[in-house]
Amino acid sequence: MTLAEEGGPSVVRLWGITVQDLAPSVAESLGTEGVAGVLVSDAGASASTDGLRRGDVIVRVDDVAIASVAALRAFSASAADGHRLDVRRGDVGVRVQLTTPSTTGPRG
């Protein structure tokens, strides 16, 4: 589902999280100035359990650089059991193993 904001950045809900394009002014306020990525504006319960937080900036998914919501959407169609996210939390890099909804069911 895509939520549109007039004249604003793209906002999308994927994998139980809400992300948006990272505006330069927001990046500066988060201490991530000059970082390319997408902002986590809401981390659902399962994403929070995985270690993802509101205000994180996702910069890589499965070792692929992510500079926009459009780039991140390409991974949403993946049938992968989860994704390895490299995020920036201020000036600190953090790796998060995100469990996608397809992995929350029983395993055989």
Backbone as a printed PyTorch tensor [residue, N CA C, xyz], in Angstrom:
tensor([[[  0.8460,  -1.1840,   0.0000],
         [  0.0000,   0.0000,   0.0000],
         [  0.8880,   1.2430,   0.0000]],

        [[  0.6190,   2.1720,  -0.8720],
         [  1.3910,   3.4010,  -0.9600],
         [  0.5490,   4.5640,  -0.4660]],

        [[  1.1260,   5.3840,   0.3680],
         [  0.4680,   6.5870,   0.8520],
         [  1.1500,   7.7700,   0.1850]],

        [[  0.4090,   8.6060,  -0.4590],
         [  0.9950,   9.7450,  -1.1640],
         [  0.8260,  11.0160,  -0.3470]],

        [[  1.8600,  11.8150,  -0.3430],
         [  1.8120,  13.1330,   0.2820],
         [  2.0940,  14.1500,  -0.8060]],

        [[  1.2360,  15.1340,  -0.9690],
         [  1.4490,  16.1570,  -1.9860],
         [  2.7510,  16.8820,  -1.7540]],

        [[  3.6300,  16.8250,  -2.7500],
         [  4.8880,  17.5420,  -2.6770],
         [  5.8540,  16.9830,  -1.6500]],

        [[  5.4970,  15.9050,  -0.9730],
         [  6.3580,  15.3410,   0.0540],
         [  7.0420,  14.0800,  -0.4410]],

        [[  7.8200,  13.4770,   0.4170],
         [  8.5260,  12.2610,   0.0300],
         [  7.5600,  11.0880,  -0.0870]],

        [[  7.9980,  10.0710,  -0.8030],
         [  7.2040,   8.8500,  -0.9040],
         [  7.1320,   8.1940,   0.4640]],

        [[  5.9570,   7.6920,   0.8120],
         [  5.7380,   6.9900,   2.0690],
         [  5.0900,   5.6540,   1.7420]],

        [[  5.6780,   4.5580,   2.2290],
         [  5.1980,   3.2230,   1.9030],
         [  5.2310,   2.3490,   3.1520]],

        [[  4.2820,   1.4380,   3.2460],
         [  4.2770,   0.4430,   4.3240],
         [  4.6700,  -0.9040,   3.7170]],

        [[  5.8040,  -1.4430,   4.1730],
         [  6.3230,  -2.7330,   3.7100],
         [  6.7700,  -3.5410,   4.9170]],

        [[  6.5450,  -4.8370,   4.8880],
         [  7.0580,  -5.7430,   5.9340],
         [  6.6510,  -5.3130,   7.3430]],

        [[  5.5340,  -4.6310,   7.4760],
         [  5.0930,  -4.1960,   8.7920],
         [  5.7610,  -2.9310,   9.2950]],

        [[  6.5180,  -2.2460,   8.4230],
         [  7.1380,  -0.9750,   8.7940],
         [  6.7100,   0.0950,   7.8020]],

        [[  6.7530,   1.3280,   8.2290],
         [  6.4710,   2.4490,   7.3420],
         [  7.7830,   3.1680,   7.0890]],

        [[  8.0950,   3.3780,   5.8130],
         [  9.3310,   4.0470,   5.4240],
         [  9.0080,   5.2090,   4.4980]],

        [[  9.9210,   6.1540,   4.4540],
         [  9.7630,   7.2850,   3.5480],
         [ 11.1240,   7.7190,   3.0520]],

        [[ 11.1200,   8.4090,   1.9150],
         [ 12.3740,   8.9590,   1.4070],
         [ 12.9470,   9.8960,   2.4510]],

        [[ 14.2460,   9.8990,   2.5710],
         [ 14.9360,  10.6970,   3.5870],
         [ 15.2170,  12.0960,   3.0500]],

        [[ 14.5210,  13.0740,   3.6050],
         [ 14.7360,  14.4710,   3.2260],
         [ 16.0220,  14.9650,   3.8810]],

        [[ 16.8070,  15.8080,   3.1920],
         [ 18.0630,  16.3130,   3.7630],
         [ 17.8890,  16.9810,   5.1320]],

        [[ 16.8130,  17.7310,   5.3200],
         [ 16.6220,  18.4020,   6.6140],
         [ 16.3680,  17.3930,   7.7320]],

        [[ 15.6660,  16.3080,   7.4220],
         [ 15.4230,  15.2640,   8.4170],
         [ 16.7200,  14.5190,   8.7100]],

        [[ 17.4850,  14.2110,   7.6670],
         [ 18.7690,  13.5320,   7.8530],
         [ 19.6760,  14.3400,   8.7770]],

        [[ 19.7060,  15.6410,   8.5890],
         [ 20.5270,  16.5010,   9.4310],
         [ 20.0660,  16.4350,  10.8890]],

        [[ 18.7570,  16.4760,  11.1070],
         [ 18.2440,  16.4460,  12.4850],
         [ 18.4870,  15.0990,  13.1570]],

        [[ 18.6240,  14.0190,  12.3660],
         [ 18.8830,  12.6880,  12.9230],
         [ 20.3730,  12.3890,  13.0720]],

        [[ 21.2190,  13.3070,  12.6180],
         [ 22.6600,  13.0630,  12.6830],
         [ 23.1470,  12.1470,  11.5810]],

        [[ 22.3960,  12.0560,  10.4860],
         [ 22.7730,  11.1970,   9.3660],
         [ 22.9600,  12.0160,   8.0830]],

        [[ 23.3650,  13.2430,   8.2400],
         [ 23.5620,  14.1190,   7.0870],
         [ 24.5390,  13.4770,   6.1000]],

        [[ 24.1830,  13.5280,   4.8250],
         [ 25.0340,  12.9630,   3.7800],
         [ 24.8460,  11.4680,   3.5740]],

        [[ 23.9330,  10.8550,   4.3150],
         [ 23.6670,   9.4230,   4.1820],
         [ 22.5190,   9.2140,   3.2090]],

        [[ 22.6790,   8.2900,   2.2710],
         [ 21.5960,   7.9410,   1.3510],
         [ 20.8690,   6.7320,   1.9250]],

        [[ 19.5450,   6.8160,   1.9670],
         [ 18.7640,   5.7020,   2.4870],
         [ 17.3260,   6.1010,   2.6560]],

        [[ 16.5430,   5.2510,   3.3330],
         [ 15.1450,   5.5480,   3.6000],
         [ 14.9210,   5.5520,   5.1060]],

        [[ 14.0520,   6.4420,   5.5360],
         [ 13.7730,   6.6420,   6.9480],
         [ 12.6610,   5.7170,   7.4180]],

        [[ 12.8780,   5.0460,   8.5420],
         [ 11.8310,   4.2500,   9.1740],
         [ 10.9990,   5.2210,  10.0040]],

        [[  9.7700,   5.5100,   9.5460],
         [  8.9170,   6.4470,  10.2750],
         [  8.0100,   5.7360,  11.2670]],

        [[  7.8470,   4.4050,  11.0970],
         [  7.1090,   3.6150,  12.0740],
         [  7.5790,   2.1710,  11.9680]],

        [[  8.0130,   1.6100,  13.0940],
         [  8.4220,   0.2030,  13.1330],
         [  7.3400,  -0.5660,  13.8680]],

        [[  6.7360,  -1.5070,  13.1870],
         [  5.7020,  -2.3270,  13.8180],
         [  6.2880,  -3.2080,  14.9030]],

        [[  5.4400,  -3.9310,  15.5910],
         [  5.8600,  -4.7510,  16.7310],
         [  6.9050,  -5.7880,  16.3470]],

        [[  6.7100,  -6.4980,  15.2300],
         [  7.6850,  -7.5320,  14.8670],
         [  9.0050,  -6.9200,  14.4400]],

        [[  8.9730,  -5.7780,  13.7520],
         [ 10.2110,  -5.1060,  13.3550],
         [ 10.9530,  -4.5930,  14.5810]],

        [[ 10.2220,  -4.0920,  15.5570],
         [ 10.8560,  -3.6320,  16.7990],
         [ 11.5110,  -4.7920,  17.5240]],

        [[ 10.8550,  -5.9440,  17.5170],
         [ 11.4280,  -7.1410,  18.1320],
         [ 12.7170,  -7.5200,  17.4260]],

        [[ 12.7610,  -7.3380,  16.1090],
         [ 13.9610,  -7.6480,  15.3370],
         [ 15.0720,  -6.6240,  15.5660]],

        [[ 14.7490,  -5.4850,  16.1720],
         [ 15.7610,  -4.4820,  16.4730],
         [ 15.6670,  -3.2140,  15.6490]],

        [[ 14.7030,  -3.1160,  14.7640],
         [ 14.5240,  -1.9150,  13.9540],
         [ 13.7480,  -0.8970,  14.7610]],

        [[ 14.1320,   0.3720,  14.6600],
         [ 13.4970,   1.4290,  15.4420],
         [ 13.0390,   2.5730,  14.5520]],

        [[ 12.0360,   3.2890,  15.0370],
         [ 11.6200,   4.5190,  14.3760],
         [ 12.8110,   5.4740,  14.3880]],

        [[ 13.0750,   6.1110,  13.2590],
         [ 14.2120,   7.0260,  13.1490],
         [ 15.4460,   6.3820,  12.5520]],

        [[ 15.4480,   5.0420,  12.4130],
         [ 16.5580,   4.3770,  11.7360],
         [ 16.5370,   4.7470,  10.2620]],

        [[ 17.7020,   4.7450,   9.6460],
         [ 17.8070,   4.9850,   8.2130],
         [ 18.3490,   3.7100,   7.5820]],

        [[ 17.5350,   3.0730,   6.7510],
         [ 17.9630,   1.8520,   6.0590],
         [ 18.8350,   2.2680,   4.8880]],

        [[ 20.0870,   1.7860,   4.8730],
         [ 21.0140,   2.1610,   3.8080],
         [ 21.3370,   0.9990,   2.8580]],

        [[ 21.1960,  -0.2350,   3.3540],
         [ 21.4370,  -1.4070,   2.5180],
         [ 20.4670,  -2.5120,   2.9180]],

        [[ 20.0280,  -3.2820,   1.9310],
         [ 19.2220,  -4.4710,   2.1670],
         [ 19.9120,  -5.6220,   1.4490]],

        [[ 20.2660,  -6.6530,   2.2000],
         [ 20.9510,  -7.8130,   1.6270],
         [ 22.1500,  -7.3810,   0.7820]],

        [[ 22.9230,  -6.4500,   1.3130],
         [ 24.1530,  -5.9270,   0.7020],
         [ 23.9360,  -5.1010,  -0.5660]],

        [[ 22.7090,  -4.6410,  -0.8000],
         [ 22.4130,  -3.7720,  -1.9380],
         [ 22.0580,  -2.3910,  -1.3960]],

        [[ 22.7350,  -1.3510,  -1.9080],
         [ 22.4750,   0.0140,  -1.4540],
         [ 21.0380,   0.4210,  -1.7690]],

        [[ 20.4120,   1.0890,  -0.8120],
         [ 19.0410,   1.5640,  -0.9460],
         [ 19.0510,   3.0780,  -0.7660]],

        [[ 18.6960,   3.8110,  -1.8170],
         [ 18.7200,   5.2700,  -1.7400],
         [ 17.3290,   5.8870,  -1.7630]],

        [[ 16.2940,   5.0580,  -1.9880],
         [ 14.9400,   5.6090,  -2.0940],
         [ 13.9180,   4.5350,  -1.7560]],

        [[ 12.6900,   4.9860,  -1.4980],
         [ 11.5930,   4.0580,  -1.2610],
         [ 11.3790,   3.1870,  -2.4950]],

        [[ 11.5120,   3.7550,  -3.6760],
         [ 11.3300,   2.9840,  -4.9060],
         [ 12.3160,   1.8140,  -4.9590]],

        [[ 13.5520,   2.0390,  -4.5560],
         [ 14.5460,   0.9650,  -4.5420],
         [ 14.1800,  -0.0970,  -3.5100]],

        [[ 13.6750,   0.3130,  -2.3660],
         [ 13.2890,  -0.6350,  -1.3230],
         [ 12.0950,  -1.4800,  -1.7580]],

        [[ 11.1770,  -0.8840,  -2.4890],
         [  9.9900,  -1.6200,  -2.9490],
         [ 10.3710,  -2.8300,  -3.7970]],

        [[ 11.5020,  -2.7660,  -4.4940],
         [ 11.9430,  -3.8860,  -5.3200],
         [ 12.1440,  -5.1390,  -4.4670]],

        [[ 12.5120,  -4.9770,  -3.2120],
         [ 12.7090,  -6.1190,  -2.3210],
         [ 11.3980,  -6.6380,  -1.7560]],

        [[ 10.3370,  -5.8610,  -1.7950],
         [  9.0780,  -6.2800,  -1.1850],
         [  8.4400,  -7.4520,  -1.9240]],

        [[  8.7690,  -7.6280,  -3.1880],
         [  8.2230,  -8.7360,  -3.9640],
         [  9.0230, -10.0200,  -3.7610]],

        [[ 10.1400,  -9.9160,  -3.0790],
         [ 11.0100, -11.0640,  -2.8600],
         [ 10.3400, -12.0880,  -1.9510]],

        [[ 10.5470, -13.3430,  -2.2460],
         [ 10.0040, -14.4180,  -1.4180],
         [ 11.0120, -14.8400,  -0.3470]],

        [[ 12.0080, -14.0210,  -0.1140],
         [ 13.0340, -14.3560,   0.8690],
         [ 12.4290, -14.5140,   2.2610]],

        [[ 13.0870, -15.3140,   3.0800],
         [ 12.6160, -15.5680,   4.4420],
         [ 12.9160, -14.4280,   5.4010]],

        [[ 13.5420, -13.4140,   4.9360],
         [ 13.8890, -12.2670,   5.7640],
         [ 14.9210, -11.4480,   5.0190]],

        [[ 15.2850, -10.3380,   5.5980],
         [ 16.2690,  -9.4800,   4.9560],
         [ 17.2500,  -8.9570,   5.9900]],

        [[ 18.4900,  -8.8490,   5.5710],
         [ 19.5380,  -8.2740,   6.4140],
         [ 19.6200,  -6.7850,   6.0680]],

        [[ 19.3330,  -5.9490,   7.0590],
         [ 19.3330,  -4.5110,   6.8490],
         [ 20.5390,  -3.8850,   7.5180]],

        [[ 21.2210,  -3.0210,   6.7940],
         [ 22.2410,  -2.1640,   7.3900],
         [ 21.5700,  -0.8220,   7.5940]],

        [[ 21.5470,  -0.3630,   8.8290],
         [ 20.8830,   0.8990,   9.1540],
         [ 21.8600,   1.8380,   9.8250]],

        [[ 21.5470,   3.1080,   9.7170],
         [ 22.2720,   4.1440,  10.4620],
         [ 21.3540,   4.6360,  11.5480]],

        [[ 21.8830,   4.6770,  12.7390],
         [ 21.1740,   5.1800,  13.9130],
         [ 22.0600,   6.3070,  14.4370]],

        [[ 21.7840,   7.5310,  13.9490],
         [ 22.6990,   8.6340,  14.2400],
         [ 23.9960,   8.3870,  13.5070]],

        [[ 25.1110,   8.4110,  14.2260],
         [ 26.4020,   8.1710,  13.5710],
         [ 26.8860,   6.7350,  13.7490]],

        [[ 25.9970,   5.8370,  14.1650],
         [ 26.3480,   4.4420,  14.4080],
         [ 25.6890,   3.5490,  13.3590]],

        [[ 26.4560,   2.6080,  12.8270],
         [ 25.9080,   1.6180,  11.9070],
         [ 25.4390,   0.3960,  12.6840]],

        [[ 24.2800,  -0.1280,  12.3310],
         [ 23.6980,  -1.2800,  13.0050],
         [ 23.2130,  -2.2590,  11.9450]],

        [[ 23.3920,  -3.5560,  12.1950],
         [ 22.8510,  -4.5750,  11.2880],
         [ 21.6460,  -5.2160,  11.9590]],

        [[ 20.5420,  -5.3180,  11.2190],
         [ 19.2920,  -5.8750,  11.7250],
         [ 18.8680,  -7.0070,  10.8010]],

        [[ 18.5430,  -8.1400,  11.3690],
         [ 17.9600,  -9.2400,  10.5910],
         [ 16.4520,  -9.1150,  10.7220]],

        [[ 15.8020,  -8.6550,   9.6610],
         [ 14.3640,  -8.4080,   9.6830],
         [ 13.6190,  -9.6630,   9.2660]],

        [[ 12.7000, -10.0960,  10.0990],
         [ 11.8390, -11.2240,   9.7880],
         [ 10.6450, -10.6860,   9.0220]],

        [[ 10.5190, -11.0740,   7.7690],
         [  9.3960, -10.5900,   6.9670],
         [  8.1480, -11.4150,   7.2760]],

        [[  6.9670, -10.8790,   7.0200],
         [  5.7260, -11.5870,   7.3400],
         [  5.6630, -13.0050,   6.7990]],

        [[  6.3010, -13.2860,   5.6840],
         [  6.2570, -14.6420,   5.1170],
         [  6.9860, -15.6480,   5.9930]],

        [[  7.8090, -15.1680,   6.9360],
         [  8.5750, -16.0760,   7.7880],
         [  7.9600, -16.2690,   9.1490]],

        [[  6.8280, -15.6300,   9.4130],
         [  6.2460, -15.7200,  10.7470],
         [  5.3880, -16.9670,  10.9200]],

        [[  5.1150, -17.6770,   9.8380],
         [  4.2920, -18.8860,   9.9300],
         [  5.1230, -20.0910,  10.3120]],

        [[  4.4950, -21.2660,  10.3940],
         [  5.1990, -22.4900,  10.7720],
         [  6.2340, -22.8720,   9.7330]],

        [[  7.2960, -23.4670,  10.1830],
         [  8.3580, -23.9290,   9.2750],
         [  8.3380, -25.4390,   9.2400]],

        [[  8.6970, -25.9760,   8.0870],
         [  8.6550, -27.4190,   7.9310],
         [  9.9500, -28.0900,   7.9580]]])
